[in-house]
Amino acid sequence: MANRDARLIASSGLVIGAVLGMAGTFVPSASLRGLLWGLDGIALVVATALLTIHHFRRGNDLVAAGFLVFVVGEALILAGAAMDLEASAPLFGAGVGLWAASLTLVSAPNVMPSWLRLVAAIAALLFATVAVQIFMGR
């Protein structure tokens, strides 16, 4: 990213999203989990929106589209962040399905390092499996 502020915000958003998302998984309180996952989702949406613009400007259209799809998927998951886990399952399933599509788009072109593309492809397969299971009612 050419803009130093945008790079800082995007990288901070990814780190904040990762840390708060993991923290929310392990807290015993539903209200604290909702807060942490809500902040996690907001940070990830901001970060990936900036990454969308960055890759679009560089002409990496598939990668930009992948980050845009991630924004949509994360927004769906964010909508259910403060809900009961069982009640938010359909939103989570849709979001995870979009994460799988996002990772596929981001890892398809030869823009990212090979090892990262491989990890993204494996993660996309795992996310797609979860989404299919949720869509089938599990």
C-alpha positions in Angstrom: 0.0 0.0 0.0 1.3 3.4 -0.9 -0.3 5.2 2.0 1.5 4.5 5.2 -1.6 5.1 7.3 -3.6 2.6 5.3 -0.9 0.0 5.7 -0.8 0.6 9.5 -4.6 0.4 9.8 -4.9 -2.7 7.6 -2.1 -4.6 9.5 -3.4 -3.5 12.9 -6.9 -4.6 11.9 -5.7 -8.0 11.0 -3.8 -8.4 14.2 -6.6 -7.1 16.4 -9.1 -9.3 14.5 -6.9 -12.4 15.1 -6.3 -11.7 18.8 -9.8 -10.7 19.7 -11.3 -13.6 17.7 -9.2 -16.1 19.5 -9.8 -14.5 22.9 -13.6 -14.5 22.2 -13.4 -18.2 21.6 -12.1 -18.9 25.1 -14.0 -16.6 27.3 -16.8 -18.2 29.4 -19.2 -15.2 29.3 -21.6 -15.0 26.3 -21.7 -11.2 26.6 -17.9 -10.8 26.6 -17.6 -13.3 23.7 -20.1 -11.2 21.8 -18.2 -8.0 22.5 -14.8 -9.5 21.5 -16.2 -11.1 18.4 -18.0 -7.9 17.4 -14.7 -5.9 17.7 -12.9 -8.7 15.9 -15.3 -8.5 13.0 -15.2 -4.8 12.7 -11.4 -4.8 12.7 -11.3 -7.5 10.0 -13.9 -5.7 7.8 -11.9 -2.5 7.9 -8.6 -4.3 7.2 -9.9 -6.3 4.3 -11.7 -3.3 2.8 -8.3 -1.6 2.7 -6.7 -4.7 1.2 -9.4 -4.7 -1.5 -8.6 -1.2 -2.5 -4.9 -1.9 -2.4 -5.0 -4.9 -4.7 -7.6 -3.4 -7.0 -5.3 -0.4 -7.6 -2.4 -2.8 -8.3 -4.4 -4.6 -11.0 -4.8 -7.8 -8.9 -8.5 -8.1 -9.6 -9.0 -11.7 -8.4 -7.2 -10.9 -5.2 -9.2 -7.7 -4.7 -12.4 -9.6 -5.3 -11.3 -12.2 -2.8 -10.9 -9.6 -0.1 -14.2 -8.0 -1.1 -15.9 -11.4 -0.7 -14.2 -11.7 2.7 -15.7 -8.4 3.7 -19.2 -9.7 2.9 -18.6 -13.0 4.7 -17.2 -11.3 7.8 -20.2 -8.9 7.8 -22.5 -11.8 7.9 -20.6 -13.4 10.8 -20.5 -10.0 12.5 -24.3 -9.8 12.4 -24.5 -12.9 14.6 -21.6 -12.1 16.9 -23.7 -11.2 19.9 -26.4 -13.9 19.3 -26.8 -17.2 20.9 -24.3 -19.6 19.1 -27.1 -22.0 17.9 -29.3 -19.1 16.6 -26.4 -17.6 14.7 -25.4 -20.9 13.0 -27.0 -20.0 9.6 -25.2 -16.6 9.5 -22.0 -18.3 10.5 -22.4 -21.0 7.8 -23.0 -18.4 5.1 -20.0 -16.3 6.3 -17.7 -19.4 6.4 -18.8 -20.3 2.9 -17.8 -16.9 1.7 -14.5 -17.1 3.6 -13.9 -20.3 1.6 -14.6 -18.5 -1.7 -12.5 -15.6 -0.6 -9.5 -17.7 0.2 -9.9 -19.5 -3.2 -9.9 -16.1 -5.0 -7.0 -14.7 -3.0 -4.8 -17.8 -3.5 -5.7 -18.5 -7.2 -3.4 -16.0 -8.9 0.4 -16.0 -8.4 0.4 -12.9 -6.2 1.0 -14.3 -2.8 4.0 -16.5 -1.8 3.5 -20.2 -2.7 3.4 -21.5 0.9 0.7 -19.0 1.7 -1.3 -20.0 -1.3 -1.1 -23.6 -0.2 -2.2 -22.8 3.3 -5.1 -20.7 2.0 -6.2 -23.5 -0.3 -6.3 -25.9 2.6 -8.1 -23.4 4.8 -10.6 -22.8 2.0 -11.3 -26.6 1.8 -11.8 -26.8 5.6 -14.1 -23.7 5.6 -16.1 -25.1 2.7 -16.6 -28.4 4.6 -17.9 -26.5 7.7 -20.2 -24.4 5.6 -21.7 -27.5 3.8 -22.2 -29.3 7.2 -24.0 -26.2 8.6 -26.1 -25.9 5.4 -27.1 -29.6 5.8 -28.3 -28.9 9.3 -25.5 -30.3 11.5 
